[in-house]
Amino acid sequence: MRRILCAALVLAGLSTVAAGLTMAASSAPSAGPTSASDPVRETAPLRTLVLRCGRLLDVRTGALKEGAWVIVTGDRIERVLDRGARIPDGAQIHDLSAYTVLPGLIDAHTHTFLQPGDYDVQLLKQSLPRRTLQAAHSARALLLAGFTAIRDLETEGALFGDADLRDAIADGITPGPRMQVSTRALSTTGNYALLGYAPGVAIPKGVQIADGPWEIRKAVREQIEGGADWIKFYADYRKFQPTGEIIDLRVTMTQEEMDALVDEASRRHRPVAAHCYGDEAARAAVRAGVRSVEHGLFLDETTLKMMLDKGVYYCPTLTAYQTSFDETPTAAWKKVVDGHRETFQRALRMKLKIASGSDAGDFPPGDAARELGLMVEAGMPALKAIQAATLVGADLLGWQDRIGAVEPGKLADIIAVEGNPLADISSLRRVRFVMKGGEVYRTP
């Protein structure tokens, strides 16, 4: 802890020095009009790149435009041209004529600070610097897998590290997707791991624990101060046996506590994501005014109708539970997977807003695109699955004017994949080109 505090003080000192230099520069007196003898200062022209597409997928309509050209200037898409159109002279060309080009994918439920393996070890034996390095590695893996934006829903005991990771990526210090983060997440006493240790022993928790409306309001304020874009809370909690049996599924908060949490978040213009397995928790969360329900393993039509009426997004994270079944193929895990699929199919029939989120963290982030395949296997048309990871994800994040489609004016977050994802959704797991904000991170 002493080393962590020392590192934090050093970083704070460097930040203070940098801020002071910036302030000094900005407050320095002007030298007055430039004389004829002064050198002329010119802004460097923005770089133009051209992508030669084999096929360009319009995610709004499902149309495939053969031989299109995408013109990227700086970090933005400037134009989309038809085959044979004249392209800017001298522009650098990336030949993607063997691939399908589409917008970068959005994973709306990740945990970059969580790794596969023993949860107790991560919280009790791994330092925060180590976990931060692992998180940066996971963020890079997500980017190279084609995910140019993510919503990271809690650090699993790593405090506010996701806010720092988000900012480090934005500042170009380390590669990774655009991030919206929820920092610590919230639950109540006795309703989040680590559990089962001797009473009186101070054991860290994977989330921030708060009880009662005013304590919860304070925790929300602390998380926003720490950099949270979202507030995430556990509306219910359970204990999973290794064989998949769910023990003691219970609602964690009273309606009054949930109402206070969402109200406090909304006062600071922060949306709220609710972890919910069952109907009772999900209904209370929807009544409180959450923006999204996560997982939703066992939700009936009444609950889903409430979500539909309130415009609540559903982020199912099918991959997490399918992965558990693959690793431990028991009857109990099959019951979880089957019930989850039935809820997803119910939500699909009722036309809920479904965003793609994989829960990457419990499994390697490079497998995050499996989520789209599982949605298609469960009955979602391939175009709808792609939209769940582009247009719907962008809407959920409030970034619909910035990302989610290859269109003029949007940020140049673009990927290219082998094959045609409309015909074979698994092609989204064969990403060969990744661009984010006009910067190329992966080439064929």
C-alpha positions as CSV (number, residue, x, y, z in Angstrom):
1,M,0.0,0.0,0.0
2,R,2.9,2.3,0.8
3,R,4.3,1.8,-2.7
4,I,0.9,2.5,-4.2
5,L,0.6,5.7,-2.2
6,C,4.1,6.8,-3.2
7,A,3.4,6.1,-6.8
8,A,0.1,8.1,-6.6
9,L,2.0,11.0,-5.0
10,V,4.6,11.0,-7.7
11,L,1.9,11.0,-10.4
12,A,0.1,13.7,-8.6
13,G,3.2,15.8,-8.5
14,L,3.9,15.3,-12.2
15,S,0.3,16.3,-13.0
16,T,0.7,19.4,-10.9
17,V,4.0,20.3,-12.7
18,A,2.4,19.7,-16.1
19,A,-0.7,21.8,-15.1
20,G,1.6,24.6,-13.9
21,L,3.5,24.6,-17.1
22,T,0.3,24.7,-19.1
23,M,-1.1,27.5,-17.0
24,A,2.1,29.5,-17.3
25,A,2.1,29.1,-21.1
26,S,-1.5,30.1,-21.4
27,S,-1.1,33.1,-19.1
28,A,2.1,34.4,-20.6
29,P,1.8,37.9,-22.1
30,S,1.3,38.1,-25.8
31,A,4.2,39.2,-28.0
32,G,1.9,41.3,-30.0
33,P,1.3,41.3,-33.8
34,T,3.6,39.1,-35.8
35,S,6.1,41.3,-37.7
36,A,7.3,40.6,-41.2
37,S,10.5,39.1,-39.9
38,D,8.8,36.6,-37.6
39,P,8.4,33.0,-38.9
40,V,4.9,32.1,-40.0
41,R,3.3,29.4,-37.9
42,E,1.1,27.1,-39.8
43,T,-1.0,24.2,-38.7
44,A,0.0,20.9,-40.2
45,P,-2.6,19.6,-42.6
46,L,-4.7,16.7,-41.5
47,R,-3.5,13.4,-42.9
48,T,-5.8,11.7,-45.4
49,L,-6.1,7.9,-45.6
50,V,-8.2,6.0,-48.1
51,L,-9.6,2.5,-47.5
52,R,-10.3,0.4,-50.6
53,C,-13.1,-1.9,-49.5
54,G,-14.0,-5.3,-51.0
55,R,-17.5,-4.8,-49.5
56,L,-18.7,-2.0,-47.2
57,L,-21.5,-3.0,-44.9
58,D,-24.2,-0.4,-44.3
59,V,-25.3,-1.4,-40.8
60,R,-28.5,0.5,-41.0
61,T,-29.9,-1.3,-44.1
62,G,-27.7,-4.4,-44.4
63,A,-26.7,-3.3,-47.9
64,L,-23.2,-4.4,-49.1
65,K,-21.5,-1.8,-51.3
66,E,-19.0,-3.5,-53.5
67,G,-15.7,-1.7,-54.2
68,A,-16.5,1.4,-52.1
69,W,-13.8,3.8,-51.0
70,V,-13.8,5.4,-47.5
71,I,-11.9,8.7,-47.2
72,V,-10.6,9.4,-43.7
73,T,-9.2,12.8,-42.9
74,G,-7.7,13.2,-39.4
75,D,-9.8,11.2,-37.0
76,R,-13.1,11.5,-39.0
77,I,-14.7,9.8,-42.0
78,E,-14.9,12.5,-44.7
79,R,-16.6,10.7,-47.5
80,V,-17.8,7.3,-48.7
81,L,-17.3,7.0,-52.5
82,D,-18.6,4.4,-55.0
83,R,-16.3,2.1,-57.0
84,G,-14.5,4.1,-59.7
85,A,-14.8,7.5,-58.1
86,R,-11.7,9.7,-58.0
87,I,-9.8,9.6,-54.7
88,P,-7.6,12.3,-53.3
89,D,-4.2,12.6,-54.9
90,G,-1.3,11.5,-52.7
91,A,-3.4,9.8,-50.0
92,Q,-2.1,6.7,-48.4
93,I,-4.2,3.7,-49.5
94,H,-5.0,0.7,-47.3
95,D,-6.1,-2.2,-49.6
96,L,-8.9,-4.0,-47.9
97,S,-10.3,-5.3,-51.2
98,A,-10.3,-8.9,-49.9
99,Y,-12.4,-8.1,-46.8
100,T,-15.8,-6.8,-45.6
101,V,-15.5,-3.4,-44.0
102,L,-17.8,-2.2,-41.2
103,P,-17.8,0.1,-38.2
104,G,-15.8,-0.8,-35.1
105,L,-17.7,-3.0,-32.7
106,I,-19.0,-2.0,-29.3
107,D,-18.9,-4.3,-26.3
108,A,-21.3,-2.8,-23.7
109,H,-20.3,-5.1,-20.8
110,T,-16.7,-5.8,-20.1
111,H,-14.4,-6.1,-17.0
112,T,-10.8,-5.2,-18.1
113,F,-9.6,-5.5,-14.5
114,L,-11.0,-9.1,-14.1
115,Q,-9.0,-12.1,-15.3
116,P,-10.0,-15.7,-15.6
117,G,-9.0,-17.6,-12.5
118,D,-9.3,-17.4,-8.7
119,Y,-11.1,-14.2,-7.7
120,D,-9.7,-14.3,-4.2
121,V,-6.1,-14.3,-5.6
122,Q,-6.8,-11.3,-7.7
123,L,-8.2,-9.3,-4.7
124,L,-5.9,-10.6,-2.0
125,K,-2.6,-11.3,-3.7
126,Q,-2.2,-9.2,-6.8
127,S,-1.1,-5.6,-6.4
128,L,-3.1,-2.7,-8.0
129,P,-0.2,-1.9,-10.4
130,R,-0.1,-5.5,-11.6
131,R,-3.9,-5.5,-12.1
132,T,-3.7,-2.2,-14.0
133,L,-1.1,-3.7,-16.3
134,Q,-3.3,-6.7,-16.9
135,A,-6.2,-4.4,-17.6
136,A,-4.2,-2.5,-20.2
137,H,-3.3,-5.8,-21.8
138,S,-7.0,-6.7,-21.9
139,A,-8.0,-3.4,-23.4
140,R,-5.4,-3.8,-26.2
141,A,-6.7,-7.3,-26.9
142,L,-10.3,-6.0,-27.2
143,L,-9.2,-3.3,-29.6
144,L,-7.3,-5.8,-31.8
145,A,-10.4,-8.1,-31.7
146,G,-12.3,-5.2,-33.4
147,F,-13.9,-3.6,-30.4
148,T,-13.2,0.2,-30.8
149,A,-15.5,1.1,-27.9
150,I,-16.5,-0.6,-24.6
151,R,-18.5,0.1,-21.5
152,D,-16.4,-1.3,-18.6
153,L,-18.8,-2.2,-15.7
154,E,-16.6,-2.2,-12.6
155,T,-13.1,-2.8,-11.6
156,E,-13.7,-5.8,-9.3
157,G,-11.9,-4.3,-6.3
158,A,-9.3,-2.3,-8.3
159,L,-10.9,1.0,-7.1
160,F,-10.9,3.8,-9.8
161,G,-8.3,2.2,-12.1
162,D,-10.7,2.0,-15.0
163,A,-11.0,5.8,-15.1
164,D,-7.2,6.1,-15.3
165,L,-7.1,3.4,-18.0
166,R,-9.8,5.3,-20.0
167,D,-7.8,8.5,-19.7
168,A,-4.5,6.9,-20.6
169,I,-6.0,5.4,-23.7
170,A,-7.5,8.8,-24.7
171,D,-4.1,10.4,-24.1
172,G,-2.4,7.9,-26.4
173,I,-0.3,6.4,-23.6
174,T,-1.5,2.9,-24.2
175,P,-3.7,1.4,-27.0
176,G,-7.3,0.4,-26.3
177,P,-10.9,1.1,-27.1
178,R,-12.8,4.2,-26.3
179,M,-14.1,3.6,-22.8
180,Q,-17.0,4.5,-20.6
181,V,-16.5,3.2,-17.0
182,S,-18.4,2.6,-13.8
183,T,-15.4,2.5,-11.4
184,R,-16.3,0.4,-8.2
185,A,-20.0,-0.5,-8.6
186,L,-22.3,-0.8,-5.6
187,S,-23.9,-3.4,-3.4
188,T,-25.0,-3.8,0.2
189,T,-23.5,-5.5,3.2
190,G,-23.3,-9.3,2.8
191,N,-24.1,-9.1,-0.9
192,Y,-20.8,-9.3,-2.8
193,A,-17.6,-11.2,-2.6
194,L,-15.3,-11.7,-0.9
195,L,-17.4,-13.6,1.5
196,G,-17.0,-16.4,4.0
197,Y,-13.9,-15.2,5.9
198,A,-13.8,-15.0,9.7
199,P,-15.8,-12.2,11.3
200,G,-13.5,-9.3,12.4
201,V,-11.0,-9.9,9.6
202,A,-10.9,-6.9,7.2
203,I,-11.4,-8.4,3.8
204,P,-11.7,-6.3,0.6
205,K,-14.8,-6.5,-1.5
206,G,-15.1,-6.5,-5.2
207,V,-17.5,-3.5,-5.1
208,Q,-18.2,-0.5,-2.8
209,I,-20.5,-1.5,0.0
210,A,-23.1,1.0,1.1
211,D,-26.3,0.7,3.1
212,G,-29.3,3.0,3.4
213,P,-30.3,5.8,1.0
214,W,-27.9,8.5,2.3
215,E,-24.9,6.2,2.5
216,I,-25.7,5.1,-1.1
217,R,-26.0,8.7,-2.3
218,K,-22.6,9.4,-0.8
219,A,-21.1,6.4,-2.5
220,V,-22.5,7.5,-5.9
221,R,-21.0,10.9,-5.3
222,E,-17.6,9.4,-4.5
223,Q,-17.7,7.2,-7.6
224,I,-18.5,10.2,-9.8
225,E,-15.7,12.2,-8.2
226,G,-13.4,9.3,-9.0
227,G,-14.3,9.4,-12.7
228,A,-17.4,7.2,-13.2
229,D,-19.3,7.7,-16.5
230,W,-21.9,5.2,-15.3
231,I,-23.1,3.9,-11.9
232,K,-23.5,0.2,-11.8
233,F,-25.2,-1.7,-8.9
234,Y,-26.2,-5.2,-7.9
235,A,-30.0,-5.3,-7.7
236,D,-29.7,-8.9,-6.8
237,Y,-26.9,-11.3,-5.8
238,R,-26.4,-15.0,-5.5
239,K,-23.8,-17.6,-4.8
240,F,-22.9,-20.0,-7.7
241,Q,-21.7,-23.5,-6.8
242,P,-18.9,-24.7,-9.1
243,T,-21.4,-27.1,-10.6
244,G,-23.7,-24.3,-11.6
245,E,-26.4,-24.4,-8.8
246,I,-27.5,-20.9,-7.8
247,I,-27.7,-20.6,-4.0
248,D,-29.7,-18.0,-2.2
249,L,-30.6,-15.5,-5.0
250,R,-31.8,-12.4,-3.2
251,V,-32.6,-8.7,-3.9
252,T,-29.8,-6.6,-2.4
253,M,-31.5,-3.2,-1.9
254,T,-34.9,-1.9,-0.9
255,Q,-36.9,0.2,-3.4
256,E,-36.0,3.3,-1.4
257,E,-32.3,2.5,-1.7
258,M,-32.5,1.9,-5.5
259,D,-34.5,5.1,-6.0
260,A,-31.9,7.1,-4.1
261,L,-29.1,5.6,-6.1
262,V,-30.7,6.4,-9.5
263,D,-31.8,9.8,-8.3
264,E,-28.4,10.8,-7.1
265,A,-26.8,9.5,-10.4
266,S,-29.2,11.4,-12.5
267,R,-28.6,14.6,-10.6
268,R,-25.1,14.4,-12.0
269,H,-26.3,13.2,-15.4
270,R,-24.9,9.7,-15.0
271,P,-26.9,6.7,-16.3
272,V,-27.3,3.6,-14.2
273,A,-26.7,-0.1,-15.1
274,A,-28.4,-2.8,-12.9
275,H,-27.1,-6.3,-12.5
276,C,-30.3,-8.4,-12.3
277,Y,-30.8,-12.1,-12.6
278,G,-34.5,-12.4,-11.5
279,D,-37.8,-10.6,-12.0
280,E,-38.1,-9.0,-8.5
281,A,-34.8,-7.2,-8.7
282,A,-35.2,-6.2,-12.4
283,R,-38.7,-4.7,-11.7
284,A,-37.5,-2.7,-8.8
285,A,-34.5,-1.4,-10.9
286,V,-36.8,-0.4,-13.8
287,R,-39.1,1.4,-11.4
288,A,-36.1,3.3,-10.1
289,G,-35.2,4.4,-13.6
290,V,-32.1,2.5,-14.7
291,R,-30.9,2.8,-18.3
292,S,-29.9,-0.8,-18.7
293,V,-30.4,-4.3,-17.2
294,E,-27.4,-6.6,-17.3
295,H,-27.6,-10.4,-17.7
296,G,-31.3,-10.9,-17.0
297,L,-31.0,-14.6,-16.7
298,F,-34.6,-15.4,-15.8
299,L,-37.0,-12.6,-16.8
300,D,-40.7,-13.1,-17.6
301,E,-42.9,-11.1,-20.0
302,T,-44.2,-8.8,-17.4
303,T,-40.7,-7.7,-16.5
304,L,-39.6,-7.3,-20.1
305,K,-42.8,-5.3,-20.9
306,M,-41.8,-2.9,-18.1
307,M,-38.4,-2.6,-19.7
308,L,-39.9,-2.0,-23.1
309,D,-42.3,0.6,-21.9
310,K,-39.5,2.5,-20.1
311,G,-37.1,2.2,-22.9
312,V,-34.6,0.2,-20.8
313,Y,-31.8,-1.5,-22.7
314,Y,-31.2,-5.2,-22.2
315,C,-27.5,-6.4,-22.2
316,P,-27.7,-10.2,-22.0
317,T,-24.0,-11.3,-21.8
318,L,-24.8,-14.8,-23.1
319,T,-21.1,-15.6,-23.5
320,A,-20.2,-15.6,-19.8
321,Y,-22.7,-18.3,-18.9
322,Q,-22.1,-20.4,-22.0
323,T,-18.4,-20.3,-21.2
324,S,-19.2,-21.6,-17.7
325,F,-21.2,-24.5,-19.2
326,D,-18.5,-25.3,-21.7
327,E,-16.0,-25.6,-18.9
328,T,-18.3,-27.5,-16.5
329,P,-21.1,-29.1,-18.6
330,T,-23.4,-30.0,-15.7
331,A,-27.2,-30.2,-15.6
332,A,-27.3,-27.1,-13.4
333,W,-25.2,-25.0,-15.8
334,K,-27.4,-26.2,-18.7
335,K,-30.4,-25.0,-16.8
336,V,-28.9,-21.5,-16.4
337,V,-27.9,-21.4,-20.1
338,D,-31.3,-22.6,-21.3
339,G,-33.2,-20.2,-19.1
340,H,-31.0,-17.4,-20.2
341,R,-31.6,-18.2,-23.9
342,E,-35.4,-18.3,-23.3
343,T,-35.3,-14.9,-21.7
344,F,-33.2,-13.6,-24.7
345,Q,-35.7,-15.0,-27.2
346,R,-38.6,-13.5,-25.3
347,A,-36.9,-10.1,-25.4
348,L,-36.2,-10.5,-29.1
349,R,-39.8,-11.3,-29.8
350,M,-41.0,-8.3,-27.8
351,K,-38.5,-6.0,-29.6
352,L,-36.6,-4.7,-26.6
353,K,-33.5,-2.6,-27.3
354,I,-30.8,-5.3,-27.1
355,A,-27.1,-4.2,-26.8
356,S,-24.3,-6.6,-27.3
357,G,-22.1,-7.1,-24.2
358,S,-20.0,-10.2,-23.6
359,D,-18.9,-9.9,-19.9
360,A,-15.3,-10.3,-21.1
361,G,-13.0,-10.7,-18.1
362,D,-14.1,-14.0,-16.8
363,F,-12.9,-15.3,-20.2
364,P,-10.2,-13.9,-22.5
365,P,-11.2,-10.6,-24.2
366,G,-10.2,-11.9,-27.6
367,D,-13.3,-14.1,-27.5
368,A,-15.7,-11.2,-27.0
369,A,-17.2,-11.4,-30.5
370,R,-18.5,-14.9,-29.6
371,E,-21.5,-12.9,-28.1
372,L,-22.8,-12.1,-31.6
373,G,-22.6,-15.7,-32.7
374,L,-24.6,-16.8,-29.6
375,M,-27.3,-14.2,-30.3
376,V,-27.6,-15.4,-33.8
377,E,-27.8,-19.1,-32.6
378,A,-30.6,-18.0,-30.3
379,G,-32.6,-16.6,-33.2
380,M,-31.5,-13.0,-33.8
381,P,-30.9,-12.2,-37.4
382,A,-27.2,-11.5,-38.3
383,L,-27.9,-7.9,-39.2
384,K,-29.7,-7.3,-35.9
385,A,-26.7,-8.8,-34.0
386,I,-24.3,-6.5,-35.8
387,Q,-26.6,-3.6,-35.0
388,A,-26.6,-4.6,-31.4
389,A,-22.8,-4.2,-31.4
390,T,-22.8,-0.9,-33.4
391,L,-25.9,1.3,-33.7
392,V,-27.7,0.1,-30.5
393,G,-24.4,0.1,-28.5
394,A,-23.7,3.6,-29.7
395,D,-27.2,4.7,-28.6
396,L,-26.8,3.1,-25.2
397,L,-23.5,5.0,-24.6
398,G,-25.0,8.2,-25.9
399,W,-22.4,8.3,-28.7
400,Q,-24.8,7.8,-31.6
401,D,-23.5,11.0,-33.3
402,R,-19.9,9.8,-33.0
403,I,-19.6,6.1,-33.6
404,G,-21.7,3.1,-34.7
405,A,-21.7,3.5,-38.5
406,V,-19.3,4.2,-41.4
407,E,-20.8,7.6,-42.3
408,P,-19.3,11.0,-43.1
409,G,-18.7,13.1,-40.0
410,K,-18.4,10.1,-37.6
411,L,-15.2,9.1,-36.0
412,A,-13.1,6.8,-38.1
413,D,-13.6,3.7,-36.0
414,I,-13.5,1.0,-38.7
415,I,-12.7,-2.7,-39.0
416,A,-12.3,-5.2,-41.8
417,V,-13.1,-9.0,-41.5
418,E,-12.7,-12.1,-43.6
419,G,-15.9,-13.2,-45.1
420,N,-19.4,-11.8,-45.0
421,P,-20.8,-11.4,-41.5
422,L,-24.4,-11.3,-42.8
423,A,-23.9,-14.9,-44.1
424,D,-21.5,-16.1,-41.4
425,I,-21.5,-14.2,-38.2
426,S,-18.3,-16.0,-37.1
427,S,-16.4,-13.8,-39.6
428,L,-16.5,-11.1,-36.9
429,R,-14.0,-13.3,-35.0
430,R,-11.6,-13.0,-38.0
431,V,-10.7,-9.3,-37.7
432,R,-7.8,-8.4,-40.0
433,F,-7.9,-4.5,-39.9
434,V,-8.6,-2.1,-37.0
435,M,-8.7,1.6,-37.2
436,K,-9.7,3.9,-34.3
437,G,-10.0,7.6,-34.7
438,G,-8.0,7.4,-38.0
439,E,-5.1,5.5,-36.4
440,V,-4.4,2.1,-37.7
441,Y,-3.8,-0.6,-35.0
442,R,-4.0,-3.7,-37.1
443,T,-3.4,-4.4,-40.8
444,P,-3.8,-7.6,-42.8
